[in-house]
Amino acid sequence: MVTYIENVLVFTFVMGSIYLLLALGFSLICGVLRIFHLGYAYIFPLTVYGTWMFMSALGWPLIPSIFGMIAVQFIVSIIIYKGMIKKYMTTEDVLLTALLLVALIVEQAANYFYPIQAGVYLETTLAEGTYQFGDAVVPKQLIIGSFIALAMTGAFVFFFLKTKTGMAIRALSQDIYSSKIVGINVEWLYMFTMMLVLLPVIIGMLIVAPVWSLDPGMGWMYMVTAILVAVLGGLGNIKGTILASFLIGFAHAFVCFVLGEPRFMNLSALILVMVILIIRPQGLARSESLW
């Protein structure tokens, strides 16, 4: 029994923290832009395979390759905003289809140039080996990544609660028309948010890349987790996203170490979200507010 408890507690913390990084951007896009970003899945493979492209095709070292990938991500996000979101904001069906196509194109391009048998591997390991907490054994990479996730989430909370730009984004998420009246530059804030939400995902993927399996279609699996976290927490609410990440992390840890059925991890999260939404349809927190 003690072994079960130790494993569940440790892996709830670890997986919940990583899920928080992967889902935070999706939740913020939903909260600020008020769109269900079906193209969010493209960010995951583009992070891994974009970095690998600079390393393998151009021969760049790891760090410059990461910065090159980030620059590509920023350019793509601006193109998506100006070419799709801004243009089709009022025609939601067209917008969602266009965003979905972006994710599919990135996946197919990654699969063409770097199929799974290509053996893509990013050397972004921060620490080799494992930590042992009682009977729970966890890769050091994920433990360090968990604390990075919490630190980054704390920075995001501080940004939205204490800075002028963050408070302007919160105002924009609540009422775009009033924001325009008081002189908030809506266009610039939208583009800034599109780039800002990339950072948690990029950092999260670089952390898990040496530990978890990589393939061109991985974006859909991670996006499903991001959607579940965002919906459970209350679309766009950071506080709810934090709570939902650890709840889903607990569900996954419980199924893995108590029930001994890792195959049912996603099913357990789906059931958890469904039950909570039946009781509380708006999610754990108010979806009308970023905090």
Buried (B, 14 or more C-beta within 10 A) or exposed (E): EEEBBBBBBBBBBBBBBBBBBBBBBBBBBBBBBBBBBBBBBBBBBBBBBBBBBBBBEEEBEBEEBBEBBBEBBBEBBEEBBBEBBEEBBEEEEEBBBBBBBBBBEBBEBBBEBBEBEBEBEBEBBBEEEEBEBEEBEBBBBBBBBBEBBBEBBEEBBEBBEEEEBBBBBBBBBBEBEEBEEEEBEBEEBBBBBBBBBBBBBBBBBBBBBBBBEBBBBBBEBBBBBBBBBBBBBBBBBBBBBBBBBBBBBBBBBBBBBEEEEEEBBBEBBBEBBEEBBEEEEEBBBBBBBBB
